Amino acid sequence: MLDRSASRLPPVWLSASALTAGIAVIFGIQRWIQHFRSDASAQDIQVWVIAARIGLTHGWSHIYDLDLERAASIDLAHIFLAPPPSAWAVTPLTLVSTPVAYVVWTVLNLAAFVAVGWLVCPGSRFTKLTLILAGLALWPVHYQFWLGQWVVETLALLGLTWWLLDRERWILGGVVLALAMCAKPQDAWLVPVALLVSGRWRPIVWFGATGAIIGAASLVALGSHGVSAWVQSIELARANPATGPLTYSSLFGHTTFAAAVEIAFGLAAIGLAWYRRGRLDIVFALGIAGTIGSASYLHEDDIAMLVLAVWIILRA
């Protein structure tokens, strides 16, 4: 007779997956601690915090001022490029030292990753835990924590967007989608396009309205000087070959062919989103995959966005 307690145990393959992922996460934590001890200030979050300090000290129109960034000892290979709301969001971290800000930011990102994983991942509690551990064990996810990056913030807001839309909370879904664009829009910009071509116009209306408010506030804060400095910073970053190590330009150079491949990938994703428009999970995942696959500005940590796409597809 089969023992009922034994029948309630997770399958061996699932337990082995959880154990393997857990071991990898432990080694990842150890590596993060070693990195923190060796240089707790050389993190990407420092760039955002310094931008916020410049805004508080010199005015928000100067957050893209390269001379002020240089004076703050920012390596011009790592300059502030994100939209202004991302600098506003980290203003509380200007009250503490960079190492403390790094720790606080890492803990907040970890909590957000686990929370959105719990919302999005399918299955039992043990299955959810396994999928979250597997996500944390992947190099792009670990690398974004190692850098103190914003990828998880974008991932978490996109995951919450999907969860709201899956429950037909169109207004909140559109608002949160707009907020997801405030840090790394290059990691998510095709998601609203995929939703629109699939006929889900209601959240896009609220996405556009919220985005217009955020955009207007940003323009007012930056002024003509700030906008000009932002454009200059973007052009400087695009001229740096290190900004696209995982794009097609790394294979084919900054050529028309590389741009054509990127455009073709994006159009294919949008076309498939229209074709499978009846399935929100597929549409949303294609928006994420199309964004990453057609990116002209992409680093290893940005690949972590695909974890969310996988979680959503697994619900099918």
N, C-alpha and C positions, 0 to 999 in steps of 0.2 A: 504494500500500500504506500502511495506517495506521501511523503511528509509535507503537510501544508506549509510549514515554515520554509521548507526548501523551495517550494513552488513560488513563494513570494520573493525569492532572491532574484536580483537582476541577472540577465544572461551572462555567460562567461565572457563573450566578446565585448559586451558593454562594460563589464567590470574591468577587463583588461585595458580597454580604451581609457577609462577614467584613471586607472593607476598610472598608465604611461603618460597621459597628459599631466597628471598631478606631479609626477617626478620632473617632467620638463619645466613646469611652472616653478617648482622649488629651485631648480638650477637657475631659472630666469630671475627669481628674487635675489638669489645669491649674487648673480652678475650685476643686477641693479645696485645692490648695496656696495659692491666693490667699486663700481663706477662712481657712485655718490661720494665715497670716501676719497677717491683719487682726484676728482674735480667736480665739486658740487655746484659750481657756478657756470660751467660751460654747457648750458642747456638751452633749448629753443625757447622755453618759457621765459628765459631772461630777456629775449628780444621783445616779447609782448609787454613784460613788466616795465622795461625801460621806455617803451613807447608810451605807456600810461603815465610814467613819471614825467616824460617830456611834455605830455599833454597837460598835466596838472601844473607844471612849472612855467612853461612857455606858451601854453594855449594849444587847443586840439588841432589847430591848423598847422602845427609844426611837427606832428607825430611822424611824418615821412621825410623830415629834414635830414639829409644825409650828413651834414656838418654836425648837427646835434647828436646824431647816432654815433658818428665817429668820435666825438668828444666823450661819449659814454662808453667807449671802448668796444663797440660792436664791430665785429669783423664784417666788412661790406659784402662778403659772400653770404652772410646771414642777416639780411636787413628785414625790417618790418614791412610786410606787403599786404597783410590781411585787412579786411574792411574795418573802419573805425570802431564799430560796436565790439569787436574783439578786444580792443585796447580798453574800452570803457568797462568791459566785463571783469578785467583783472585788476581794476583800480584798487580793490581791497588788499591785493597782494603787494602793493607798493609800500604798505606799512611795515613789512617784514623784510628780512634779508633774502637774497636770492636762494640760498640753500633751503631756508624755511619755506619759501614760496614754491620751490621745486617739490618738496615733500607734500605740502598741502595740495598742490595741483595733482600730483600722482595719486594721492588717496581719493580725491574727488573723482578723478577719471576712472579709477578702479571701481569705485562704488557705482558710477554711471554705467560702466561696461557690464557689471554683474546685474544691475537692475534691469537694463534693457534686454539683456540676455534672458533673464527670467520671464520678462513679458513676451518676448518673441519666440524663444525656443519651444519646440513642441515636446510632448511626451510627459512622462512622470518627473517627479522632482529629481530623481537620480539621473534621468536622461538629460534634463536641463543642466544639472551640475556638470555632467560629462561634456556637453557641448560648450559650456562656458569655459571649462578648463582647457578643452581642445583649442578654443579660440585664443585664450591667453598663452598657450604653448607655442603658437605660430610666431615665426620671426617678425613679420611686419607689425604685429600687435605688440610684442615685447619691445621692438625697436622704438615704437611711438612712446611707450612709457619711459624708455631709456633716454629719449631725447627731451621728454617733457613737452610733447607735441599736442596739437588740437584735434587730431584725427578722431579720437574716441568721443570728443564732444560732438562732432558732426555726426558720427555713427549713432550715438545715443539719441540725438534729436531726430534723426531720420527714422530710427527704430520706433520711437514714440509716435512719429507721424504715421507710420504704417499701422501701428496698433490702433490709433484713433480712427484712421480711415477704414480699417477692417470692421470697425464698429459703427461706421457711418457717422462719425463725429466730424462732419465736413468743415465746420468753422474752426474748431480747435486744431484739426489736422492741417489746414491751410496756414494758420498762424505759426504753428510749430515748424512747418516746412520752411517758412520764411526765416525763422530764427536759425535754422540749420545752415542757412547760406551766409550767416554773419561771421563765420570763422574761416572755413575753407570751401568756398563755393565751387572751386574747381573739382572737388571730390563728390559733388552732388547735383550739378547743374542740369543734367539730363533727366532727373527724376520728375520735376514738374512738367517737362516736355512730354515724357512718356505718359504721365497721368492725363495730360490734355488730349493727346491723340487717341487715348483709350476712351474718351468721352466723359471723363470725370472732371467736369468744368467747375463744379461748385467749390471744391477746396482750392482750385487754382484762382478763383475770384478773390478769396480771402488771402491766399498767398500773395497775389498781386497787390491787394490793398495794404497788407502789412508791410510788404517789401517797399511800397511807395512811401509809407510813413518813415520807415527806417532809412531809406535812401535820402529822403528830404532832410531828415535830421542830420545825416552824415554830411550832406552838401553844405548845410548851414554851419556845421561845426568846422568843416575844412576850409570853406571859402575858396576863392580862385587860387590862392597860394598853395593851399593844402592839396587841391586836386592836381595842380601842375606838378607838385613834388611827388605825389602818388604815381602819376603817369611816368615820371622820370625813374622812379624806383622800379616799376614794373619793367620798363625798357632795359634797365641795367640788369635785372634778374634774367630776362629773356636772352640777353647777350652772353650770359654765363652758361657754358655747356654743362656745368654741374647741376643745373636746375631741372634737367630732364633725363636722368640716368636710365629710366625705365620706359622712355617713350620711343616711338619709332625713329625719332631724329637721332637717337643714339646708335641706331643701326644704319640709317640711310643719310644721316646728316640733316641739316636744316634745309631740306629740298622740297620741291613741289610734290615729289612722289611721297615723301613722308607725310606731308599735310593731306594728300589724297587718301592715304591709308587711314589716317585718323578720322577724316570726314566719312569715309566709307563705313568704318566700324560704327561710328555714331549713328549714321543713317540706318544701318542694318538693325541695330538695337531698337531704334524708334519704329522701324517697320515691323519688327517682330512684336513690339508692344501693341501696335495697332492690330496685328493679326490675332494676338491672344488677348484682346481687350476685355474679354469676359472674366479674366482671372487677375484680380488685383495683385496677388502674390507674385505672379510671373511678370506683370507690368512693372511693379516696383523694383523687382530684382534686375530686370533688364535695364531700367533707368540707372541703377548703380553700376552694373557691369558695363553698360555703354559709356558712362562717364569715365570710368577708369581706363577702358580699352581705347578711348579716343583722345585721351589727355595729351596735351602738349607740355604740361608742367606736372611732373610726377616723380615722387621719391618712394623708397622702399616702404616707409611707414604708411603712405597713402593706400597701399595695397590692402591694408587692414579693413578697408571699407567692404571688401568682398566677403568678409566674415558675415556681415549682416545679410547680404544677398543669399548666402548659403543657408543661414538660419531660417530666413523667410521661405525659401524653396523647400526646405525639409518639412515644413508644415503641410505640404501637399501630400 
